[in-house]
Amino acid sequence: MGLNLDAVGTVSEPVERSWHSKDALLYALGVGAGALDPTGFELDLTTENSDGVTQRVLPTFTTIVGQGGGGRESIGDFDPAMLVHGEQAIRLHGEIPTEGTVSITTTVAGMYDKGSAGLVVLESESRHAATGALAFTNRTALFIRGAGGFGGPRNPEGDEESALAAEPLPGGEPDEVVTYATRPDQALLYRLSGDRNPLHSDPTFAKRAGFDRPILHGLCTYGFTGRALLHTVCGSDPARFGGMRARFSKPTMPGDTLTVSMWDIGASVPGAYRFRTETQRGETVIDAGLFTLAG
């Protein structure tokens, strides 16, 4: 068992992925939309037939429809219970339609030796099937415990955005703070959008992975965080949502309360914000957060 280092640099064949209005609605519910006020300001995310309301799509839905273009099956042979999500970055090139089809290609961008674990980075590019125009991109880092020690590089080569995200958060109080409560059954609802990993539903599997009980999907926490950024920074307008990247620093449990703190760094980087997500226990579950407005 181990990582297939020869896979680095390979590009998958294009795979088409389609979605419909119902898929976007289910995803929105899975990341808490409508929970605070079922008939209130998020109706455009949670319904398709409300009077005077046009359905729109949460930008973090790209983490669902922008993956699945291959790549994972080539990275090696390992125990899936040892895999956890390390980092996620998305970039949108326009608002997501409520129905569509994209063609996805995935590149195995790198494999990195973290000693006791391996880090695999996948980069997926999604283009509108009808026009070929770039729709959105995903960058996913997978942390695989027990897959390290192969003698490769420890970290990816940095770029400007990565360096900015790695900087300490600004000093002082955050400019904005939003708190959302997750449901005890949040993982069971979120998994219906496609991630059926039993780590998030099966107590036996979760214990084999070293957890007392099933944990919440990292991308569900990411979606809650994205909602906070959408409503606070973008004025609830998905067209203003440009890019979002973050690192998953600690597991979240279904039923946790999530507090998202945001710092405006637009004075030094126009349209940019730093953010962090913590639980009611004071644990940081998402850090190295960087958000940029579209434009």
C-alpha positions in Angstrom: 0.0 0.0 0.0 1.2 3.6 -0.7 1.0 6.6 -3.0 1.6 6.2 -6.7 4.3 8.9 -7.2 4.2 8.4 -11.0 0.7 9.9 -11.0 2.1 13.4 -10.3 1.5 15.6 -13.4 -1.1 13.3 -15.0 -4.3 14.9 -16.3 -7.6 12.9 -16.3 -9.8 12.5 -19.4 -12.7 15.1 -19.4 -15.7 14.0 -17.4 -19.1 15.7 -17.7 -21.0 16.6 -14.6 -24.6 17.9 -14.7 -26.8 19.4 -12.0 -30.4 20.6 -11.7 -32.3 23.0 -9.5 -33.1 20.4 -6.9 -29.4 19.6 -6.5 -28.6 23.2 -5.7 -31.5 23.4 -3.2 -30.4 20.2 -1.4 -26.9 21.4 -1.1 -28.0 24.8 0.4 -30.1 23.0 3.0 -27.1 20.7 3.7 -25.0 23.7 4.7 -27.6 25.3 6.8 -29.4 27.7 4.5 -32.9 28.5 5.8 -32.3 27.1 9.2 -32.4 30.5 11.0 -35.5 31.7 9.1 -37.1 29.2 6.8 -39.3 31.9 5.1 -36.7 34.7 5.2 -33.7 36.1 3.4 -32.3 32.8 2.1 -35.4 31.8 0.1 -33.5 32.5 -3.1 -31.1 29.7 -2.1 -33.7 27.2 -0.7 -36.7 27.5 -3.0 -37.4 27.7 -6.8 -41.0 28.8 -6.8 -41.5 31.5 -4.2 -43.4 34.6 -5.3 -41.1 37.3 -6.5 -38.0 35.3 -5.7 -35.5 34.0 -8.3 -33.5 30.9 -7.3 -29.7 31.4 -7.0 -26.9 29.0 -6.2 -24.5 29.1 -3.2 -21.0 29.6 -4.7 -19.5 26.8 -2.5 -21.7 24.4 -4.5 -18.7 24.3 -6.8 -17.1 21.9 -4.3 -19.8 19.4 -5.3 -20.2 19.9 -9.0 -16.6 20.8 -9.7 -15.1 17.5 -8.6 -15.4 13.9 -9.8 -13.3 14.5 -12.9 -10.9 11.6 -12.1 -7.5 11.8 -10.4 -8.3 10.1 -7.1 -8.2 6.6 -8.5 -4.7 7.1 -9.8 -3.0 8.4 -6.6 -2.3 5.0 -5.0 -3.6 2.3 -2.7 -4.4 3.3 0.9 -6.9 2.7 3.7 -9.8 5.2 3.1 -10.3 5.5 6.8 -6.9 7.2 6.9 -7.9 10.0 4.5 -9.0 13.4 5.7 -9.6 16.6 3.8 -6.6 19.0 4.3 -7.4 22.1 2.3 -9.9 23.5 -0.2 -9.7 26.4 -2.6 -12.4 27.5 -5.2 -12.4 30.2 -7.8 -15.5 31.2 -9.7 -15.6 32.7 -13.2 -19.2 33.8 -13.1 -22.3 33.0 -11.2 -23.4 29.4 -11.1 -26.6 28.7 -13.0 -29.3 26.7 -11.3 -29.0 24.0 -14.0 -26.0 23.2 -16.1 -23.3 20.7 -17.3 -19.6 21.2 -17.0 -16.7 19.2 -18.4 -14.1 18.5 -15.7 -10.4 17.7 -16.0 -8.3 16.9 -12.9 -4.5 17.2 -12.6 -2.6 15.4 -9.9 -0.6 18.6 -9.0 1.7 17.1 -6.4 2.4 14.6 -3.6 4.2 15.8 -0.5 5.9 13.8 2.3 4.7 15.0 5.7 6.6 12.2 7.6 3.8 10.1 9.1 1.4 11.2 6.3 1.2 12.0 2.6 -0.4 15.1 1.2 -1.9 14.8 -2.3 -3.0 18.0 -4.2 -5.6 17.7 -7.0 -6.5 20.6 -9.2 -9.8 20.4 -11.2 -10.9 22.8 -14.0 -14.6 22.9 -14.9 -15.8 24.4 -18.2 -19.3 24.9 -19.4 -20.0 22.0 -21.7 -22.0 24.1 -24.2 -19.5 26.9 -24.7 -16.1 25.7 -23.3 -15.9 28.8 -21.1 -14.2 28.4 -17.8 -16.8 28.1 -15.0 -14.9 27.4 -11.8 -11.8 25.7 -10.5 -11.2 23.5 -7.4 -7.9 22.8 -5.6 -8.2 20.0 -3.1 -5.5 18.8 -0.7 -5.9 15.3 0.8 -4.1 14.3 4.0 -3.5 10.6 4.1 -2.3 9.3 7.4 0.3 6.5 7.2 1.2 7.3 3.6 4.3 9.4 4.2 8.0 8.6 4.5 8.6 8.2 0.8 11.3 10.9 0.7 9.5 13.5 -1.5 9.3 17.3 -1.0 7.5 18.4 2.2 5.5 21.3 0.9 4.2 22.7 -2.4 6.1 25.6 -4.0 4.4 28.7 -2.8 2.6 31.4 -4.8 1.5 34.9 -3.9 -2.0 33.8 -2.8 -0.7 30.8 -0.7 1.8 33.1 1.0 -0.9 35.6 1.9 -3.2 32.8 3.3 -0.3 31.5 5.4 0.3 34.8 7.1 -0.9 35.3 10.6 -4.4 36.8 10.9 -4.5 40.6 11.4 -4.2 41.9 14.9 -7.2 43.3 16.7 -10.8 42.4 16.7 -12.4 41.1 13.5 -14.4 43.4 11.3 -17.3 41.0 11.1 -18.4 37.9 13.1 -21.2 35.5 12.2 -22.4 32.5 14.2 -24.4 29.5 12.8 -25.5 26.4 14.7 -25.2 23.1 12.9 -27.8 20.3 13.4 -27.1 17.0 15.2 -28.1 15.3 11.9 -26.2 17.8 9.7 -23.9 15.2 8.2 -26.8 12.9 7.3 -28.4 15.7 5.4 -25.2 17.0 3.7 -24.1 13.5 2.5 -27.1 13.4 0.2 -25.3 15.9 -2.0 -22.8 13.2 -2.9 -20.1 12.6 -0.3 -21.2 9.2 1.2 -18.0 8.6 3.0 -19.0 6.4 6.0 -16.7 8.5 8.2 -19.6 10.9 8.5 -22.4 8.4 9.2 -21.1 5.0 10.3 -20.1 4.9 14.0 -18.0 1.7 13.4 -16.1 3.2 10.5 -15.5 6.5 12.5 -14.0 4.5 15.4 -11.7 2.7 13.0 -10.5 6.1 11.8 -9.8 7.2 15.4 -13.0 9.2 16.2 -15.5 8.7 19.0 -18.4 9.2 16.6 -19.0 10.3 13.0 -17.6 13.8 12.2 -19.0 16.5 10.0 -17.7 16.8 6.5 -15.0 19.4 6.2 -16.7 20.7 3.1 -19.9 21.1 5.0 -18.1 23.3 7.5 -16.6 25.1 4.5 -20.1 25.6 3.1 -21.3 27.2 6.4 -18.3 29.4 6.3 -19.0 30.3 2.7 -22.6 31.3 3.6 -21.2 33.7 6.2 -18.9 35.3 3.7 -21.6 35.5 1.1 -24.1 37.3 3.3 -21.6 39.5 5.2 -19.0 40.4 2.6 -20.9 40.0 -0.7 -24.2 41.5 0.5 -25.9 38.1 -0.2 -25.1 38.5 -3.9 -23.5 35.3 -5.4 -22.2 37.2 -8.4 -19.8 39.1 -6.1 -18.2 35.9 -4.7 -14.8 35.4 -6.3 -12.6 32.9 -4.6 -12.2 31.2 -1.2 -9.4 29.0 0.2 -8.9 27.5 3.6 -7.3 24.8 5.6 -9.2 22.2 7.8 -7.3 22.3 11.1 -9.6 20.2 13.3 -12.7 18.0 12.9 -16.1 19.5 13.5 -18.9 17.5 15.0 -22.6 17.5 14.0 -24.4 19.9 16.4 -21.4 22.2 16.8 -21.9 25.9 16.7 -19.6 27.6 14.2 -18.4 31.2 14.5 -16.8 32.8 11.5 -14.6 35.8 12.1 -13.6 38.1 9.1 -10.9 40.7 8.7 -11.0 43.2 5.8 -7.5 43.5 4.3 -8.7 45.5 1.3 -6.4 48.4 2.2 -3.4 46.2 1.3 -5.0 43.7 -1.1 -8.1 45.1 -2.8 -11.3 43.1 -2.4 -9.6 40.6 0.0 -10.6 39.3 3.5 -9.0 36.9 5.9 -11.2 34.5 8.0 -11.2 31.8 10.6 -14.0 29.4 11.8 -14.2 28.2 15.4 -16.5 26.0 17.5 -18.3 26.8 20.7 -15.4 25.0 22.4 -13.0 27.7 21.1 -11.4 25.2 18.7 -10.3 26.5 15.3 -11.7 24.2 12.7 -10.9 26.3 9.6 -7.9 28.5 9.4 -5.5 30.1 6.8 -8.7 31.5 5.3 -8.5 33.9 2.4 -11.5 35.3 0.5 -11.5 37.6 -2.6 -14.4 39.4 -4.2 -15.2 38.9 -7.9 -13.9 41.5 -10.3 
